[in-house]
Amino acid sequence: MQTSTISAGRTIAAAVGAILVTGCGTDAGPSAPATASAPASPSAAVPFGQGAVLKDLRAAVTAAGLAGSKVEAGFGVSHEPPVRAATEKERKVAALAARLAPCVVVWTPTEKRYSSPDAVDPAGTRRQLDAVLSGLAARGWKEASPPKEAPVENIGAYFMASYKKGGWFINARHIEASALDRVTVMATKEACFDRLTDKERALIEE
């Protein structure tokens, strides 16, 4: 039961991100990282939070030679002034995304070939993603399940890998189909998504 709940949480995270990126629910932008709390005593365990995930992913991206890529707290939506959502559902999705933003980190590659009809080197893209994943493994991220790769309608390939550390889960994907060459990497805090109500899940899944 726990496994299915966690899987649903990951699906919700991806769905919220997709809705925001495509322009719905833009009332809410990504939340800023949580402000620092009072210093803990030397003997106290330091929780593995959003700041630590940002640090790990930024280090892995930089080590892979992709220092120009964006690693951001939240869903990585536009920082332009928010536009009022057109429907009640979009407003609710925006509010939910704002609440969940402290539980999400995304890597947004900025080079044109990563998401472009003009992409010409999907093998190069995949190598760079593999380098980032190796960097995460070197920082203590463990594979949550074996990587998966499958053809896409005989015109490309789909790759997915997942890693976990300290209650966080990273879902990394590379899609190569026709002229599309896209990488998406999202880290989510499992506990945040496990606490979603059935009503909140239905809001995204419907």
C-alpha positions as CSV (number, residue, x, y, z in Angstrom):
1,M,0.0,0.0,0.0
2,Q,2.8,2.4,0.9
3,T,4.5,1.7,-2.5
4,S,1.4,2.6,-4.4
5,T,0.9,5.8,-2.3
6,I,4.4,6.9,-3.0
7,S,4.0,6.2,-6.7
8,A,0.9,8.2,-6.8
9,G,2.7,11.1,-5.1
10,R,5.4,11.1,-7.8
11,T,2.7,11.1,-10.5
12,I,1.1,14.1,-8.8
13,A,4.4,15.9,-8.8
14,A,4.9,15.4,-12.5
15,A,1.4,16.3,-13.3
16,V,1.5,19.6,-11.3
17,G,4.8,20.5,-13.1
18,A,3.3,19.7,-16.5
19,I,0.3,21.8,-15.9
20,L,2.4,24.8,-14.8
21,V,4.9,24.5,-17.6
22,T,2.1,24.5,-20.2
23,G,0.7,27.7,-18.8
24,C,-2.1,26.7,-16.5
25,G,-2.2,27.8,-13.0
26,T,0.3,30.6,-13.4
27,D,-1.0,32.5,-10.4
28,A,1.8,30.8,-8.4
29,G,5.5,30.9,-9.2
30,P,8.1,28.8,-7.6
31,S,8.6,29.5,-3.9
32,A,11.9,30.7,-2.7
33,P,14.0,28.2,-0.7
34,A,13.1,28.1,2.9
35,T,14.8,30.7,5.1
36,A,17.5,29.4,7.4
37,S,16.4,28.5,10.9
38,A,18.3,28.9,14.1
39,P,21.6,27.0,14.2
40,A,21.3,23.5,15.4
41,S,23.6,22.1,18.1
42,P,26.6,20.2,16.8
43,S,25.2,16.9,18.0
44,A,21.8,17.5,16.3
45,A,21.1,15.7,13.0
46,V,20.8,18.1,10.1
47,P,17.6,17.2,8.1
48,F,18.1,16.6,4.4
49,G,15.9,19.4,2.9
50,Q,15.4,21.3,-0.3
51,G,18.6,23.3,0.2
52,A,20.7,20.0,0.4
53,V,18.9,18.7,-2.7
54,L,19.7,21.9,-4.6
55,K,23.3,21.7,-3.6
56,D,23.7,18.0,-4.7
57,L,22.0,18.5,-8.0
58,R,23.8,21.8,-8.8
59,A,27.1,20.1,-8.0
60,A,26.3,17.1,-10.2
61,V,25.2,19.4,-13.1
62,T,28.4,21.5,-12.8
63,A,30.6,18.4,-12.6
64,A,29.0,17.2,-15.9
65,G,30.1,20.4,-17.6
66,L,26.6,21.9,-17.6
67,A,27.1,24.9,-15.3
68,G,24.9,27.1,-17.4
69,S,21.8,24.9,-16.7
70,K,19.2,26.0,-14.2
71,V,18.7,24.0,-11.0
72,E,15.7,25.6,-9.2
73,A,13.6,25.3,-6.1
74,G,9.9,24.7,-7.0
75,F,8.5,23.7,-10.3
76,G,10.7,26.0,-12.4
77,V,7.8,28.0,-13.9
78,S,8.4,31.4,-15.4
79,H,9.5,34.2,-13.1
80,E,7.5,36.8,-15.1
81,P,4.7,38.6,-13.2
82,P,1.9,36.1,-12.6
83,V,-1.2,36.0,-14.8
84,R,-4.5,35.6,-13.1
85,A,-5.8,32.0,-13.6
86,A,-8.7,31.8,-16.0
87,T,-10.6,29.0,-14.2
88,E,-11.3,27.8,-10.7
89,K,-9.4,24.6,-11.3
90,E,-6.3,26.6,-12.5
91,R,-6.5,28.7,-9.4
92,K,-6.6,25.6,-7.2
93,V,-3.7,24.0,-9.1
94,A,-1.7,27.2,-8.7
95,A,-2.4,27.3,-4.9
96,L,-1.4,23.6,-4.6
97,A,1.8,24.2,-6.6
98,A,2.7,27.1,-4.3
99,R,2.2,24.9,-1.2
100,L,4.3,22.0,-2.7
101,A,7.1,24.2,-4.2
102,P,9.3,23.8,-1.0
103,C,9.1,20.1,-1.7
104,V,10.3,20.2,-5.3
105,V,13.6,20.8,-7.1
106,V,14.0,20.8,-10.9
107,W,16.8,20.8,-13.3
108,T,16.0,22.8,-16.5
109,P,18.7,22.4,-19.2
110,T,19.0,25.7,-21.1
111,E,20.9,24.6,-24.2
112,K,18.6,24.6,-27.3
113,R,19.2,21.0,-28.2
114,Y,17.7,19.7,-25.0
115,S,14.1,20.6,-26.1
116,S,14.1,21.6,-29.7
117,P,12.7,20.5,-33.1
118,D,16.2,21.2,-34.3
119,A,17.9,18.7,-32.0
120,V,20.7,16.8,-33.7
121,D,22.6,14.9,-31.1
122,P,20.3,12.9,-28.7
123,A,23.2,10.6,-28.0
124,G,25.2,13.6,-26.6
125,T,22.2,14.6,-24.6
126,R,21.9,11.2,-23.0
127,R,25.6,11.1,-22.2
128,Q,25.3,14.4,-20.4
129,L,22.3,13.1,-18.4
130,D,24.2,10.0,-17.5
131,A,27.1,12.2,-16.3
132,V,24.7,14.1,-14.0
133,L,23.2,10.9,-12.7
134,S,26.7,9.6,-12.0
135,G,27.4,12.8,-10.1
136,L,24.3,12.2,-8.0
137,A,25.4,8.6,-7.2
138,A,28.8,10.0,-6.1
139,R,26.9,12.2,-3.6
140,G,25.0,9.3,-2.0
141,W,21.9,9.1,-4.2
142,K,20.9,5.4,-4.6
143,E,19.0,3.9,-7.5
144,A,15.3,3.5,-6.5
145,S,14.7,1.1,-9.3
146,P,16.6,-0.2,-12.3
147,P,16.8,2.2,-15.2
148,K,14.3,1.6,-18.0
149,E,14.6,2.2,-21.7
150,A,12.0,1.6,-24.5
151,P,11.4,2.5,-28.1
152,V,8.9,5.3,-28.9
153,E,6.7,4.3,-31.9
154,N,9.8,3.2,-33.8
155,I,11.0,6.8,-34.1
156,G,13.0,7.2,-31.0
157,A,13.6,6.1,-27.4
158,Y,12.4,6.8,-23.9
159,F,14.8,6.5,-20.9
160,M,13.9,6.8,-17.2
161,A,16.0,6.5,-14.1
162,S,15.1,7.1,-10.4
163,Y,17.2,7.8,-7.4
164,K,16.5,8.4,-3.7
165,K,18.2,10.0,-0.7
166,G,17.0,11.3,2.7
167,G,13.3,11.0,1.9
168,W,13.6,12.6,-1.5
169,F,13.1,11.0,-4.9
170,I,14.6,12.0,-8.2
171,N,12.9,11.1,-11.5
172,A,15.1,11.6,-14.6
173,R,13.8,11.2,-18.1
174,H,15.2,11.5,-21.6
175,I,12.8,11.5,-24.6
176,E,14.1,11.2,-28.1
177,A,11.3,11.1,-30.7
178,S,11.5,12.3,-34.2
179,A,13.3,15.7,-33.8
180,L,12.5,16.0,-30.1
181,D,15.4,15.7,-27.7
182,R,14.2,16.5,-24.1
183,V,15.6,16.0,-20.6
184,T,13.5,16.4,-17.5
185,V,14.8,15.9,-14.0
186,M,12.6,16.5,-10.9
187,A,13.3,15.9,-7.2
188,T,10.4,15.6,-4.8
189,K,10.1,15.2,-1.1
190,E,8.0,12.0,-0.6
191,A,6.4,13.1,2.7
192,C,4.8,16.2,1.2
193,F,3.1,14.3,-1.6
194,D,2.1,11.4,0.6
195,R,0.0,13.9,2.7
196,L,-2.1,15.0,-0.2
197,T,-5.8,14.4,0.2
198,D,-7.9,12.4,-2.2
199,K,-9.5,15.7,-3.3
200,E,-6.1,17.2,-4.1
201,R,-5.0,14.2,-6.0
202,A,-8.3,14.2,-8.0
203,L,-7.7,17.9,-8.9
204,I,-4.5,16.9,-10.8
205,E,-5.5,13.5,-12.1
206,E,-8.9,14.3,-13.5
